[in-house]
Amino acid sequence: MITLIQFPLLAKAEEQGISAFLGAPIDRDYVAFGMAFNEFRSVELILENRSGGVEDSFFPLTAQTYAASFTLGTYITENFKTELRAGTGVIDDTLKEAMDININYWFNWYIGPTYPITDYMSGYALLGLSHYDADVTRREVVIKVGGDLGGSNDVVVSPSTTLMEEDLFGTSFSTSWLLGLDFHLVDTWYLALEYGKLLEDTDTNIKVYQAGAYLRYNF
């Protein structure tokens, strides 16, 4: 009998605790614009000659690129939000003068909690799913390779399209996460600073980490 009495009371307390954490439902939307810094990690570059033979390879390489991003979001409750994002690469990076890489575009869906830390600052953590496409430009370069008699020869090479993914990534969907801080500026304007993982390509093991700064308007 004691168990039967305690069970609904505990269930009610747990429900109230979750409700207190999430907050009451509200109707508040927002848009945000900003710049993102994308860092590619664990990139492999394989250079082939014109006959298809491998002349050199480099791993792991890192590339740092910049992009513009737009966000449309809504607060489900005071302490829980969801949003859609889109971004496109603006400034690319070059690997060994042979391949330019960047993100052509990405689309994200995120959801997660946000909670006030001070009167003017809040923290949030978001989990989501991303769809993405790479922007890759291959070019021929001349490198020196060792000769049979101990000298060196100039050889024309370019990034492989058979031993590497032609579009850099082997997949186009990935889970993503973000950690961020919101700073209240004035009225309904906010500044958001974020860091997270945009994507992890399971075929090539390339990861793209993202840091961004966004100006947000609530309405």
C-alpha positions in Angstrom: 0.0 0.0 0.0 2.9 2.4 0.8 4.4 1.6 -2.6 1.0 2.3 -4.3 0.8 5.7 -2.5 4.4 6.7 -3.2 4.4 5.8 -6.9 2.0 8.5 -8.1 3.6 11.1 -5.8 7.1 10.3 -7.2 5.8 10.4 -10.7 4.1 13.8 -10.1 7.3 15.2 -8.5 9.4 14.0 -11.5 7.0 15.5 -13.9 7.1 18.8 -12.0 10.9 18.7 -12.0 11.1 18.2 -15.7 8.5 20.9 -16.3 10.4 23.3 -14.1 13.6 22.6 -16.1 12.0 23.0 -19.5 9.9 26.0 -18.5 6.4 27.0 -19.6 5.5 26.9 -23.3 6.0 30.2 -25.0 5.6 31.7 -28.5 9.0 33.3 -29.4 10.9 33.0 -32.7 14.3 34.3 -33.8 16.5 34.7 -36.8 20.3 34.9 -36.7 23.1 35.8 -39.2 26.8 35.2 -38.7 30.2 33.9 -39.7 31.5 30.4 -39.1 35.0 29.1 -38.9 35.2 25.5 -40.2 38.3 23.3 -39.5 38.7 20.2 -41.5 40.7 17.5 -39.7 42.1 14.1 -40.7 42.2 14.9 -44.5 44.3 12.6 -46.7 45.8 14.0 -49.9 47.1 11.4 -52.4 49.0 12.8 -55.4 49.1 10.9 -58.7 51.0 11.4 -61.9 49.3 11.6 -65.3 49.6 7.8 -65.7 47.7 7.1 -62.4 50.7 6.2 -60.3 51.0 7.4 -56.7 53.9 9.8 -56.3 53.2 11.2 -52.8 50.6 11.2 -50.0 50.0 13.3 -46.9 48.0 12.4 -43.8 46.6 13.9 -41.6 46.1 17.3 -43.1 44.1 20.2 -41.6 42.3 22.9 -43.5 40.7 26.1 -42.1 37.9 27.8 -44.0 35.2 30.4 -43.4 31.5 30.5 -44.2 28.3 32.5 -43.8 25.3 31.1 -41.9 21.6 31.8 -41.4 19.4 30.5 -38.6 15.6 30.4 -38.1 14.5 29.1 -34.7 11.8 29.0 -32.2 11.5 28.5 -28.4 9.4 25.5 -27.6 9.5 26.5 -23.9 11.4 29.0 -22.0 14.3 26.6 -21.7 14.1 24.5 -24.8 14.5 25.4 -28.5 14.8 24.1 -32.0 16.1 25.6 -35.1 17.0 25.2 -38.8 20.3 26.5 -40.3 21.9 26.9 -43.7 25.4 27.9 -44.5 27.8 28.3 -47.5 31.5 28.6 -47.8 33.1 32.0 -48.4 36.9 31.5 -48.0 38.5 28.2 -48.8 41.9 26.7 -47.9 44.5 25.0 -50.1 46.3 21.7 -49.4 49.8 21.5 -50.7 48.9 23.9 -53.5 47.1 21.0 -55.2 43.5 21.1 -53.8 41.2 23.8 -52.6 38.5 22.7 -50.2 35.5 24.3 -48.5 31.9 23.5 -47.7 29.7 24.2 -50.7 26.6 24.3 -48.5 25.1 22.7 -45.3 21.7 22.4 -43.8 21.1 21.6 -40.1 18.3 20.8 -37.8 19.1 21.3 -34.0 17.2 20.8 -30.8 18.2 21.2 -27.2 18.0 23.0 -23.8 19.0 26.6 -23.0 19.3 27.9 -19.5 20.1 31.3 -17.9 23.5 31.7 -16.3 23.3 35.4 -15.4 20.8 38.2 -16.1 22.5 38.8 -19.4 24.0 35.5 -20.4 22.5 32.0 -21.2 24.1 28.7 -22.1 22.8 26.1 -24.5 23.6 22.7 -25.9 22.1 21.4 -29.2 22.1 18.1 -30.9 21.0 17.6 -34.5 21.4 16.3 -38.0 23.3 17.9 -40.9 23.2 17.6 -44.7 26.3 18.9 -46.5 28.3 19.1 -49.7 32.0 19.8 -50.3 33.5 22.4 -52.6 36.6 20.9 -54.1 39.0 22.2 -56.8 41.8 19.9 -58.0 44.8 21.3 -59.9 48.1 20.0 -61.3 51.3 20.9 -59.6 54.9 20.0 -60.1 56.8 18.2 -57.4 60.3 16.7 -57.2 60.7 12.9 -56.8 63.8 10.8 -56.3 65.4 9.5 -59.4 67.1 6.1 -60.0 70.6 7.6 -59.7 69.9 9.5 -56.5 68.9 12.8 -58.1 65.4 14.2 -58.4 63.0 14.7 -61.3 60.1 17.1 -61.8 56.8 15.3 -62.0 53.4 16.7 -62.8 50.8 15.4 -60.2 47.3 16.1 -59.2 45.0 14.8 -56.3 43.7 11.3 -57.0 40.0 10.8 -57.9 40.1 7.0 -57.4 42.1 6.6 -54.1 40.3 9.7 -52.7 36.6 10.5 -52.7 36.0 12.7 -55.8 33.8 15.1 -53.7 36.1 14.8 -50.6 33.3 13.3 -48.5 31.9 9.8 -49.0 28.6 10.6 -47.3 26.3 13.6 -47.1 24.6 13.3 -43.7 26.0 13.3 -40.2 25.0 13.9 -36.6 26.1 17.3 -35.2 26.4 19.1 -31.8 26.9 22.6 -30.6 27.7 24.4 -27.3 27.0 28.1 -27.1 26.6 31.2 -25.0 24.0 33.9 -25.6 24.7 37.5 -24.5 21.9 40.0 -24.3 22.9 43.2 -26.1 19.9 45.5 -26.2 16.1 45.1 -26.5 15.6 41.8 -28.5 19.1 41.7 -29.9 21.6 39.0 -28.8 25.2 37.9 -29.6 25.8 34.1 -29.7 29.2 32.4 -29.6 29.4 28.7 -30.4 31.6 25.7 -30.9 30.8 22.2 -32.0 31.2 19.5 -34.6 29.5 20.1 -37.9 30.0 16.7 -39.4 32.0 13.4 -39.3 32.2 11.6 -42.6 32.1 7.9 -41.8 33.6 6.9 -45.2 36.8 9.0 -45.0 36.9 9.8 -41.2 37.1 13.5 -42.1 35.7 15.7 -39.3 34.7 19.3 -39.5 34.6 21.3 -36.3 32.9 24.7 -36.3 33.2 27.9 -34.3 30.9 30.8 -35.0 29.6 34.2 -33.9 26.0 35.2 -34.7 23.8 38.3 -34.2 20.3 37.1 -33.3 17.0 39.0 -33.3 14.1 37.6 -31.3 10.5 38.4 -32.3 
